[in-house]
Amino acid sequence: MLYWLLYPLKDVFGPFRLFGYITFRSAYAAVAAILIVLVFGHRFIDFLKKNSIGQKIRAEVPESHRAKEGTPSMGGAIILLSIMCASLLFCDLTNPNIIMLFTATVWFGLLGGYDDYVKIYKRRPRGLSIKTKLICQIIYGIALGLFLYFFGPEQYAAKTNLIFLKNYVINLGVLYPLFVMLVIVGSSNGVNLTDGLDGLAIGLIGIAALAYGALAYAAGHAVISDYLDIIFLKNGGEVTVYCASILGASLGFLWFNSYPAQVFMGDTGALSLGAIIGTAAILIKQEILLIFVGGVFVIEALSVLLQVAYFHRTSGKRLFKMAPLHHHFELKGLCEPKIVVRFWIVGIIFLLLALSTLKIR
């Protein structure tokens, strides 16, 4: 909005030229998102408490989590609102990528919000059925894939960057919508499974947003994209501003969500933030790199799949003490803050590995 209003006046007032720079708008989008969460965070938490919107603890989680029963949940709502407000202020709202990111935010925010509503008010600790959530994720993923296949950048509509290979992209053709759907489902559920300790998921989301902000800037810059041999996307750079909003909102929410958490983001935040990061990866053609950027999310999801497979294969034995993996370490005696910080460190290592692949070609 400010880009619309102020940048056209650059010849009248010179400093308004700053709004033409993605780096300037990204920095202030991050600051705006942080401030929105910090300023309204306490009031929002009080609202959640007043309306008894609290976390329901499932029977199978570690015993130490019982004390968290009743902690305000659905905090993801203020994360999403801050992201959208900051983006409305500093993004170019005519950019199709921003419109698609807004669509992902609203769609998955509503899905996650209803899931939390079912958990809290319908007294169903598991919320919506896995089938229902998957159907909603698949619908969005297929719709986004079809839209990009038919209306995306003409020469790159169904293509994606490959890692480790120079001057080569893969054309998925008619399979592209299916590929997009798998990325969305995987990223959304990966974050949701990781959201089990105070500050864990939101810290990793901030790291992923930082990574994709940098990647989006590179993809939208003709000189840098040519130097790194990645697909140049004229509208890709604007994704940087949206990712900066995610980073800012994540840092702001971490103020309240760090141990001991005053509020949880719930599925309102977890399902949607994972899908938004997945959408950003798709829009800048760096979907495969999501395996590295979201490395901790991948490990957490794999630990669940391995646990289930091993349990059925061995007639009731467990590969881990509990899945997802962060609960395994809890039951081994590590305190929650130590697990969270160590997982953040691993996430940063994955971030560095992801960025290094741009030159390992």
C-alpha positions as CSV (number, residue, x, y, z in Angstrom):
1,M,0.0,0.0,0.0
2,L,2.8,2.4,0.9
3,Y,4.6,1.3,-2.3
4,W,1.5,2.3,-4.3
5,L,0.9,5.6,-2.4
6,L,4.5,6.9,-2.0
7,Y,6.7,5.5,-4.7
8,P,4.8,7.3,-7.5
9,L,5.6,10.6,-5.6
10,K,9.4,10.0,-5.8
11,D,9.9,12.9,-8.2
12,V,8.1,15.2,-5.7
13,F,9.9,14.0,-2.6
14,G,13.2,12.2,-3.3
15,P,13.3,9.9,-0.3
16,F,10.2,8.1,-1.5
17,R,12.5,6.4,-4.1
18,L,13.5,4.1,-1.2
19,F,10.2,2.3,-1.6
20,G,11.5,1.1,-5.0
21,Y,14.1,-1.0,-3.3
22,I,13.1,-4.5,-2.2
23,T,15.8,-4.5,0.5
24,F,14.4,-1.3,2.1
25,R,10.8,-2.6,2.0
26,S,11.8,-6.0,3.3
27,A,13.6,-4.5,6.3
28,Y,10.6,-2.3,7.3
29,A,8.2,-5.2,6.6
30,A,10.1,-7.3,9.2
31,V,10.2,-4.4,11.7
32,A,6.5,-3.7,11.2
33,A,5.6,-7.4,11.7
34,I,7.6,-7.6,14.9
35,L,6.1,-4.4,16.3
36,I,2.5,-5.5,15.5
37,V,3.0,-8.7,17.5
38,L,4.8,-7.1,20.4
39,V,2.3,-4.2,20.7
40,F,-0.8,-6.3,20.5
41,G,0.5,-9.6,21.9
42,H,-0.4,-9.1,25.5
43,R,-3.9,-7.9,24.7
44,F,-4.4,-10.9,22.3
45,I,-3.2,-13.3,25.0
46,D,-5.6,-11.7,27.5
47,F,-8.4,-12.1,25.0
48,L,-7.6,-15.8,24.6
49,K,-7.6,-16.3,28.3
50,K,-10.9,-14.4,28.8
51,N,-12.6,-16.6,26.2
52,S,-11.0,-19.9,27.6
53,I,-9.2,-20.6,24.3
54,G,-6.6,-22.9,25.8
55,Q,-4.4,-25.8,24.7
56,K,-5.8,-29.3,25.2
57,I,-3.1,-31.8,26.0
58,R,-3.4,-35.3,24.4
59,A,-3.0,-38.3,26.6
60,E,0.0,-39.7,24.7
61,V,2.4,-36.8,25.1
62,P,5.1,-36.8,27.8
63,E,3.9,-36.3,31.3
64,S,5.8,-33.0,31.7
65,H,3.4,-31.4,29.2
66,R,0.4,-31.8,31.6
67,A,1.4,-28.4,33.1
68,K,0.8,-26.7,29.8
69,E,-2.9,-27.6,29.8
70,G,-5.0,-24.5,29.4
71,T,-2.2,-22.3,28.0
72,P,-3.7,-19.9,25.5
73,S,-3.7,-21.4,22.0
74,M,-4.6,-20.2,18.4
75,G,-1.8,-17.6,18.7
76,G,-1.1,-18.3,15.1
77,A,-3.9,-15.8,14.4
78,I,-1.8,-12.8,15.5
79,I,1.2,-14.2,13.5
80,L,-0.9,-14.3,10.3
81,L,-2.5,-10.9,10.9
82,S,0.9,-9.3,11.4
83,I,2.3,-10.9,8.3
84,M,-0.6,-9.7,6.2
85,C,-0.6,-6.2,7.7
86,A,3.1,-5.7,7.2
87,S,2.8,-7.1,3.6
88,L,-0.1,-4.9,2.8
89,L,2.0,-1.9,3.9
90,F,5.2,-2.8,2.1
91,C,4.5,-5.3,-0.7
92,D,3.7,-4.4,-4.3
93,L,0.1,-5.6,-4.2
94,T,-0.1,-5.9,-8.0
95,N,2.6,-8.6,-8.0
96,P,0.9,-12.0,-8.7
97,N,3.2,-13.8,-6.3
98,I,2.0,-11.7,-3.4
99,I,-1.6,-12.4,-4.2
100,M,-0.8,-16.2,-4.2
101,L,1.0,-15.9,-0.9
102,F,-2.0,-14.0,0.6
103,T,-4.3,-16.8,-0.7
104,A,-2.2,-19.5,1.0
105,T,-2.2,-17.5,4.2
106,V,-6.0,-17.1,4.2
107,W,-6.8,-20.7,3.1
108,F,-4.6,-22.4,5.6
109,G,-5.3,-19.9,8.3
110,L,-9.0,-20.8,8.1
111,L,-8.2,-24.5,7.9
112,G,-5.9,-24.3,11.0
113,G,-8.3,-22.0,12.8
114,Y,-11.2,-24.4,12.3
115,D,-9.0,-27.3,13.4
116,D,-8.2,-25.5,16.6
117,Y,-11.8,-24.6,17.1
118,V,-12.8,-28.3,16.9
119,K,-10.1,-29.1,19.5
120,I,-11.1,-26.5,22.0
121,Y,-14.8,-26.1,21.6
122,K,-15.8,-29.6,20.3
123,R,-13.5,-31.2,22.9
124,R,-11.8,-33.4,20.3
125,P,-8.1,-33.2,21.2
126,R,-7.0,-34.4,17.7
127,G,-9.1,-31.8,16.0
128,L,-10.2,-32.4,12.4
129,S,-9.6,-35.8,10.9
130,I,-6.3,-36.4,9.0
131,K,-8.4,-37.1,6.0
132,T,-10.2,-33.8,6.1
133,K,-7.0,-31.8,6.5
134,L,-5.3,-33.7,3.7
135,I,-8.2,-33.1,1.3
136,C,-8.1,-29.3,2.0
137,Q,-4.3,-29.3,1.6
138,I,-4.5,-31.3,-1.6
139,I,-7.2,-29.0,-3.1
140,Y,-5.0,-25.9,-2.5
141,G,-1.9,-27.7,-3.8
142,I,-3.5,-28.9,-7.0
143,A,-5.2,-25.5,-7.6
144,L,-1.9,-23.7,-7.2
145,G,-0.1,-26.2,-9.4
146,L,-2.7,-25.9,-12.2
147,F,-2.7,-22.1,-12.0
148,L,1.1,-22.0,-12.3
149,Y,1.1,-24.6,-15.0
150,F,-1.3,-22.6,-17.2
151,F,-0.6,-19.0,-16.1
152,G,2.9,-19.1,-14.6
153,P,6.1,-17.7,-16.3
154,E,5.8,-19.0,-19.8
155,Q,9.2,-20.4,-20.3
156,Y,9.4,-21.9,-16.7
157,A,5.8,-22.8,-16.0
158,A,6.4,-26.4,-15.2
159,K,10.2,-26.3,-14.4
160,T,12.2,-26.2,-11.2
161,N,15.8,-25.7,-10.2
162,L,17.9,-28.7,-9.5
163,I,20.6,-28.7,-6.8
164,F,24.2,-29.6,-7.5
165,L,23.7,-29.4,-11.3
166,K,24.8,-26.3,-13.2
167,N,22.8,-24.8,-16.1
168,Y,20.1,-27.5,-15.8
169,V,16.5,-27.4,-14.8
170,I,13.9,-30.2,-14.8
171,N,10.7,-29.9,-16.7
172,L,7.9,-31.8,-14.9
173,G,5.3,-31.2,-17.6
174,V,1.8,-32.3,-16.7
175,L,3.1,-33.8,-13.5
176,Y,3.9,-30.3,-12.2
177,P,0.5,-29.8,-10.3
178,L,1.0,-33.1,-8.5
179,F,4.6,-32.0,-7.6
180,V,3.3,-28.7,-6.2
181,M,0.6,-30.6,-4.2
182,L,3.2,-32.8,-2.6
183,V,5.4,-29.8,-1.6
184,I,2.4,-28.1,0.0
185,V,1.2,-31.2,1.9
186,G,4.7,-32.0,3.0
187,S,5.7,-28.5,4.2
188,S,2.4,-27.9,6.0
189,N,2.4,-31.2,7.9
190,G,6.1,-31.0,8.6
191,V,5.8,-27.8,10.5
192,N,2.6,-29.1,12.3
193,L,4.4,-32.2,13.5
194,T,7.4,-30.1,14.7
195,D,5.2,-27.7,16.8
196,G,5.5,-29.6,20.1
197,L,7.9,-27.6,22.2
198,D,7.9,-24.0,23.3
199,G,9.5,-21.9,20.6
200,L,10.7,-24.8,18.5
201,A,8.6,-24.5,15.3
202,I,8.4,-20.7,15.2
203,G,12.1,-20.4,15.5
204,L,12.7,-22.8,12.6
205,I,10.1,-21.0,10.6
206,G,12.0,-17.8,11.1
207,I,15.2,-19.5,9.8
208,A,13.3,-20.9,6.8
209,A,11.8,-17.5,6.0
210,L,15.3,-15.9,6.2
211,A,16.6,-18.5,3.7
212,Y,13.8,-18.1,1.2
213,G,13.9,-14.3,1.5
214,A,17.5,-14.5,0.3
215,L,16.7,-17.0,-2.4
216,A,13.8,-14.9,-3.6
217,Y,16.0,-11.8,-3.8
218,A,18.5,-13.8,-5.9
219,A,15.8,-15.2,-8.2
220,G,14.4,-11.8,-8.9
221,H,17.8,-10.1,-9.6
222,A,19.0,-10.6,-13.2
223,V,22.7,-10.3,-12.4
224,I,22.7,-12.5,-9.2
225,S,20.5,-15.2,-10.7
226,D,22.7,-15.3,-13.8
227,Y,25.8,-15.6,-11.6
228,L,24.3,-18.4,-9.5
229,D,22.8,-20.1,-12.5
230,I,19.3,-20.2,-11.1
231,I,16.0,-19.4,-12.9
232,F,15.5,-15.7,-13.2
233,L,11.9,-14.7,-12.3
234,K,10.9,-11.1,-13.0
235,N,8.3,-11.1,-10.2
236,G,10.2,-13.3,-7.8
237,G,12.1,-10.6,-5.9
238,E,8.8,-9.4,-4.3
239,V,8.6,-12.7,-2.4
240,T,11.5,-11.4,-0.3
241,V,9.2,-8.8,1.3
242,Y,6.6,-11.3,2.3
243,C,9.3,-13.6,3.7
244,A,10.7,-10.7,5.7
245,S,7.2,-10.2,7.1
246,I,7.2,-13.9,8.2
247,L,10.6,-13.5,9.8
248,G,9.5,-10.4,11.7
249,A,6.2,-12.0,12.9
250,S,8.2,-15.2,13.9
251,L,10.6,-13.1,16.1
252,G,7.8,-11.1,17.6
253,F,5.8,-14.3,18.4
254,L,8.9,-15.9,19.9
255,W,8.9,-13.2,22.5
256,F,5.8,-14.8,24.0
257,N,6.2,-18.4,22.8
258,S,9.7,-19.0,24.2
259,Y,10.0,-21.3,27.2
260,P,7.9,-21.2,29.3
261,A,5.3,-20.3,26.6
262,Q,2.6,-17.7,27.3
263,V,0.8,-18.7,24.2
264,F,0.9,-21.5,21.5
265,M,0.3,-20.9,17.9
266,G,-1.8,-24.0,17.4
267,D,-2.7,-25.4,14.0
268,T,-3.8,-21.9,13.0
269,G,-0.1,-21.0,12.8
270,A,1.6,-24.3,12.2
271,L,-0.5,-25.5,9.2
272,S,-0.5,-22.1,7.6
273,L,3.2,-21.1,8.1
274,G,4.3,-24.4,6.6
275,A,2.1,-24.0,3.6
276,I,3.3,-20.4,3.1
277,I,6.9,-21.4,3.2
278,G,6.1,-24.2,0.7
279,T,4.3,-21.7,-1.5
280,A,7.2,-19.3,-1.4
281,A,9.6,-22.2,-2.4
282,I,7.3,-23.0,-5.4
283,L,7.0,-19.4,-6.6
284,I,10.7,-19.0,-6.9
285,K,11.4,-22.5,-8.3
286,Q,13.4,-23.7,-5.3
287,E,11.1,-26.5,-4.2
288,I,13.8,-29.2,-4.0
289,L,16.0,-27.0,-1.8
290,L,13.2,-27.1,0.7
291,I,14.6,-30.5,1.8
292,F,17.6,-28.6,3.1
293,V,16.0,-25.4,4.2
294,G,13.4,-27.3,6.2
295,G,15.7,-30.1,7.1
296,V,14.5,-30.3,10.8
297,F,10.9,-30.4,9.6
298,V,11.8,-33.3,7.3
299,I,13.6,-35.2,10.1
300,E,10.6,-34.7,12.4
301,A,8.2,-36.0,9.8
302,L,10.4,-38.9,8.9
303,S,10.7,-39.9,12.6
304,V,6.9,-40.2,12.7
305,L,6.8,-42.3,9.5
306,L,9.6,-44.5,10.7
307,Q,8.0,-45.0,14.1
308,V,4.7,-46.1,12.6
309,A,6.3,-48.4,10.1
310,Y,8.6,-50.0,12.7
311,F,5.7,-50.4,15.1
312,H,3.6,-52.3,12.6
313,R,6.6,-54.3,11.2
314,T,7.7,-55.5,14.7
315,S,4.2,-56.0,16.2
316,G,4.3,-53.3,18.7
317,K,8.0,-52.4,19.2
318,R,9.1,-48.7,19.0
319,L,12.1,-47.3,17.1
320,F,12.0,-44.1,19.2
321,K,10.8,-43.6,22.8
322,M,8.2,-41.3,21.2
323,A,7.7,-39.5,17.9
324,P,8.1,-36.8,16.6
325,L,11.8,-36.9,17.4
326,H,11.7,-34.0,19.9
327,H,9.6,-36.0,22.3
328,H,12.2,-38.9,22.1
329,F,14.9,-36.5,23.4
330,E,12.5,-35.3,26.1
331,L,12.0,-38.8,27.4
332,K,15.8,-39.4,27.3
333,G,16.0,-36.6,30.0
334,L,17.0,-33.5,28.0
335,C,15.2,-30.3,29.2
336,E,12.9,-28.6,26.8
337,P,14.9,-25.4,26.2
338,K,18.1,-27.4,25.5
339,I,16.3,-29.5,22.8
340,V,14.8,-26.4,21.2
341,V,18.1,-24.5,21.0
342,R,19.9,-27.5,19.6
343,F,17.2,-28.0,17.0
344,W,17.6,-24.3,16.1
345,I,21.3,-24.9,15.7
346,V,20.7,-27.8,13.4
347,G,18.2,-25.7,11.5
348,I,20.9,-23.0,11.0
349,I,23.3,-25.6,9.8
350,F,20.7,-26.8,7.2
351,L,20.3,-23.2,6.2
352,L,24.0,-22.8,5.5
353,L,24.0,-26.1,3.6
354,A,21.1,-25.0,1.5
355,L,22.7,-21.7,0.5
356,S,26.0,-23.4,-0.2
357,T,24.4,-25.6,-2.8
358,L,24.0,-22.6,-5.0
359,K,27.7,-22.7,-5.6
360,I,28.3,-26.4,-5.4
361,R,27.4,-27.1,-9.0
